[in-house]
Amino acid sequence: ANFAGQLGITRSAPNALTPLAVPGLAEGQSRVSAGYHQTCAVGPAGEVTCWGGVTDADAEAAPTQVQELPATQDVSVGAFHACAVAGADVWCWGQNSSDQLGDGTQRDRTTPERVGL
């Protein structure tokens, strides 16, 4: 499905039944996680790049690097949120209506925030 740009191509592009290369994504991605509205990948230097999104305002069809995130080993994407492992820390961002970001609140986060463990 590509209704939110989660395939990394323009949002107006149709769904794809066969694998597609993601235009603009740097080579050397080590991990990829796909959620309901977005997809993220970890690059060779630990950078996290994501594409797609929940609304027209936050959806990026082209891969965009997540800012304010330390070098990351892994990323996991949920329906409306994502979390990344950086060293011994977990960083999360996105919708938080059920405290899925693990910060004890229900406040949405547009940028990654370290989760207290």
TAPESUL-V364920 format. One record per backbone hydrogen bond with DSSP energy under -1.0 kcal/mol. NH is the residue of the N-H (numbers start at 1). CO is the residue of the C=O. E is the energy in kcal/mol with one decimal. If there is no record, write none. Layout:
NH&CO&E + NH&CO&E
This chain:
5&2&-1.6 + 8&5&-2.0 + 13&10&-2.0 + 25&22&-1.6 + 30&42&-2.9 + 33&40&-2.7 + 35&38&-3.3 + 39&51&-2.4 + 40&33&-2.6 + 41&49&-2.5 + 42&31&-2.2 + 43&47&-3.5 + 46&43&-1.9 + 49&41&-2.6 + 50&64&-2.6 + 51&39&-2.3 + 52&60&-3.4 + 53&37&-1.4 + 59&55&-1.9 + 60&52&-1.1 + 64&50&-2.7 + 66&48&-3.4 + 72&46&-2.2 + 73&85&-3.1 + 74&85&-1.1 + 76&83&-2.9 + 78&81&-3.4 + 82&93&-2.6 + 83&76&-2.5 + 84&91&-3.0 + 85&74&-2.4 + 86&89&-2.7 + 89&86&-2.1 + 91&84&-2.7 + 92&113&-2.2 + 93&82&-2.3 + 94&109&-2.8 + 95&80&-2.7 + 99&96&-1.8 + 102&99&-1.5 + 109&94&-2.7 + 113&92&-2.0 + 115&90&-3.4
